[in-house]
Amino acid sequence: MAYGFKKGILNLFTWTLTLLAIVGVNSACNIVFGQPEEPKSLKRYKRK
C-alpha cells in the first residue's frame, strides 16, 4: 500500500513539474517573441 501511495505522489509531482515547465516556456516565448497577430478572418468574430 505504501508503494502505491508513494508512486501516486511521485506521479502527481512529476505532472505538476511538467505543467509548470510548459507554462514557463510558453510565457518566456511570449515575452521574447511577442504575441502573433490575429488573422483578419478571426478579427471579424472578436467582440469589441
N, C-alpha and C positions, 0 to 999 in steps of 0.2 A: 504494500500500500504506500509506503514511504517513497518507493521508487517512482510510482505513478504520479504522486504529488510533486516530487522534485522535477520530473520530466515535464509536467504541465506548467510549473512555474518557469522553467527554463524556456519552454516554447513561448510563453507569454512575454518573457523578457526579450527574446530574440525578435519576436514580431514587433514589439514596441521599438526596439533599436532600428529595425528595418524601416518602419514607418517614419521615425524621426530623421533617418538618413535621406529618405526620398523627399520629405518635405523640405529639409535643409538644402538639398541640392537644387530643387525647383526654385526655392526662394533666392538662392545665390545666383542662379541663371537669370532670373527676372531682374535682379538688381544690376548685374553686369551687362546683360544684353538688352534689357528693357522688354516691355510687352510688345508682341507683334500687333500690327494694325489689323483691324477687322476688315474683312472684305465688304464691299458696298452692298452685296446681297444680304448680309446679316444686319447692316445698319438700318435697313427698312423695318425690321421686326423689333428693334430695340425700343423700349418705352422711353419717353422723354420726360 
